[in-house]
Amino acid sequence: MGKLVFISIVIAALSALIGERFVNLRRITLASRELVQNHLPNCVTLKNLDYGSEDITILGNGLAFISTGLKYPGFPPSDATSKIFALDMKDPRMKPMELRMPRSFDLDSFNAHGISVYSDPSDGTVYLFVVNHPHHKSQVEQFKFLEDDFSLVHVKTIKHELLYSVNDIVAVGVEAFYATNDHYFTHPIFKGIVEPFLALPWSNVMYYSPEEVKVVSEGYYSANGINISPDKGHIYVADVFDHNVHVLERKEDNALVSVKSVAVGSLCDNIEVDPETGDLWLGCHPNAWKLVMFDVKDPPGSEVIHIQNIHSDQPVVTQAYADNGEVIIGSSVAATYGGKLLIGTMFHKAICCDLK
């Protein structure tokens, strides 16, 4: 009799735990949120970007780099291979051009995620850093961009035990960068099911250079997008499940110290920073439950969040764009140049709109 009582108590406790975790998962994914359309004028679909445009970053001269073809657990299946495109934001044709890759590079397993560019101040060389997930592993590819023939030269592949679940990256030198690990586990079941279900703050940010590799910030539910302030003094990290953007101060030894967090009210993915104003632009998921339970009849929407004066006592957080999935599905990045807003997605198309 006592054994039956014990088993009944265990079953009841497990049921209560599972129920509570399910409710919490719906809460952090904003499952009940309904989106009101908030469109921008003169939006056009960009050609050649039909299989995602997960990350976008723009040089000061208006040349945008775009990563496409990301394959990720839970995404709709696709036979498309990852590619890197460039788009001249000053060209009225707005036509993305595929960058030629070196023949020696393994294109079959190329699975591009977050990207970052670094211009070497000593000679102007542009380096492109790409998070790559060949066979669902994590590593970083470094390329040199040749503008004369729109091609990439592969410099090296960077692997390290601390680069185990890399999502995004921000280069701070020719061979140095900060990167986010968006999960604690690496096994697909633990990473895709157990970890979101538990929702524990086990994610982190790490720093890499040939001389030193270390974890520099911890305690995120899922550290996602990362970028740097125009003065290079602060790092911004989007914690997608905490609905916050964290502001961290860089120290001389490349350590990071938390300054504050800014609530964004959405599940924000990648971060782009306006080099002139310091404004943050974020591609976000207004209802990530719809991503998990993907239904073509009720697709996940898209949202762009704009943060002004992030270092002030009262940052201004506004919604710059919102769509319920009729136009664009699963926005992951937003970047601006010359009064235009580029919006990229995880696995859908990309659009360019005029800012109001």
CORZI-V956992 format. One record per residue. N is the residue number from 0. PHI is phi in whole degrees, -180 to 180 (NA if undefined). Layout:
[[N;PHI] [N;PHI]]
//
This chain:
[[0;NA] [1;-62] [2;-67] [3;-64] [4;-63] [5;-62] [6;-63] [7;-63] [8;-65] [9;-62] [10;-63] [11;-64] [12;-66] [13;-64] [14;-63] [15;-65] [16;-64] [17;-63] [18;-63] [19;-66] [20;-68] [21;-66] [22;-63] [23;-66] [24;-63] [25;-66] [26;-67] [27;-73] [28;-91] [29;55] [30;-63] [31;-94] [32;-77] [33;-106] [34;-98] [35;-96] [36;-60] [37;-145] [38;-90] [39;-105] [40;-77] [41;56] [42;-80] [43;-128] [44;-82] [45;-83] [46;-72] [47;74] [48;-116] [49;-93] [50;-124] [51;92] [52;-153] [53;-57] [54;-139] [55;-139] [56;-141] [57;-121] [58;-73] [59;-63] [60;-88] [61;93] [62;-88] [63;-99] [64;-105] [65;-134] [66;-96] [67;-133] [68;77] [69;-65] [70;-107] [71;-145] [72;-54] [73;97] [74;-74] [75;-58] [76;-62] [77;-151] [78;-93] [79;-68] [80;-97] [81;-69] [82;-142] [83;-115] [84;-114] [85;-125] [86;-135] [87;-83] [88;-68] [89;-90] [90;-88] [91;-62] [92;-72] [93;49] [94;-113] [95;-64] [96;-116] [97;-70] [98;-82] [99;-73] [100;-101] [101;-66] [102;-63] [103;-76] [104;-82] [105;-77] [106;-76] [107;-63] [108;-102] [109;-65] [110;-141] [111;-78] [112;-122] [113;-71] [114;-136] [115;-155] [116;-117] [117;-138] [118;-98] [119;-69] [120;-66] [121;-76] [122;-142] [123;80] [124;-62] [125;-100] [126;-108] [127;-110] [128;-103] [129;-129] [130;-72] [131;-124] [132;-120] [133;-69] [134;55] [135;65] [136;-97] [137;-128] [138;-157] [139;-120] [140;-103] [141;-111] [142;-122] [143;-108] [144;-89] [145;-108] [146;-71] [147;-60] [148;-123] [149;49] [150;-134] [151;-120] [152;-106] [153;-75] [154;-89] [155;-169] [156;-108] [157;-111] [158;-126] [159;-163] [160;-63] [161;-84] [162;-97] [163;-104] [164;-151] [165;-76] [166;-108] [167;-136] [168;-150] [169;-135] [170;-78] [171;-124] [172;-174] [173;-62] [174;-129] [175;-128] [176;-161] [177;-103] [178;-145] [179;-100] [180;-101] [181;-84] [182;-135] [183;-92] [184;-89] [185;-115] [186;-69] [187;-54] [188;-69] [189;-66] [190;-71] [191;-93] [192;-121] [193;-65] [194;-65] [195;-62] [196;-67] [197;-75] [198;53] [199;-107] [200;-80] [201;-112] [202;-88] [203;-151] [204;-122] [205;-126] [206;-114] [207;-128] [208;-152] [209;-59] [210;-89] [211;-155] [212;-133] [213;-158] [214;-78] [215;-116] [216;-160] [217;-134] [218;93] [219;-100] [220;-73] [221;-163] [222;-67] [223;-119] [224;-67] [225;-144] [226;-157] [227;-130] [228;-72] [229;-57] [230;-87] [231;66] [232;-92] [233;-135] [234;-113] [235;-112] [236;-130] [237;-94] [238;-96] [239;-62] [240;-86] [241;-98] [242;59] [243;-133] [244;-112] [245;-97] [246;-105] [247;-128] [248;-90] [249;-82] [250;-105] [251;-62] [252;-91] [253;71] [254;-69] [255;-122] [256;-120] [257;-66] [258;-104] [259;-173] [260;-129] [261;-121] [262;-72] [263;-118] [264;70] [265;-153] [266;-94] [267;-88] [268;-101] [269;-84] [270;-119] [271;-120] [272;-120] [273;-71] [274;-67] [275;-91] [276;-96] [277;80] [278;-65] [279;-101] [280;-123] [281;-128] [282;-87] [283;-131] [284;-111] [285;-70] [286;-150] [287;-74] [288;-61] [289;-70] [290;-69] [291;-65] [292;-102] [293;-47] [294;-136] [295;-63] [296;-81] [297;-140] [298;-72] [299;-68] [300;-90] [301;-138] [302;-150] [303;-117] [304;-109] [305;-117] [306;-116] [307;-111] [308;53] [309;-64] [310;-89] [311;-81] [312;-70] [313;-133] [314;-60] [315;-102] [316;-111] [317;-132] [318;-90] [319;-92] [320;-160] [321;-152] [322;-144] [323;-85] [324;106] [325;-71] [326;-101] [327;-144] [328;-113] [329;68] [330;-62] [331;-126] [332;-158] [333;-141] [334;-141] [335;-120] [336;-165] [337;57] [338;80] [339;-112] [340;-122] [341;-92] [342;-124] [343;-107] [344;-132] [345;-70] [346;-145] [347;-106] [348;-85] [349;-123] [350;-131] [351;-129] [352;-126] [353;-82] [354;-78] [355;-66]]
//
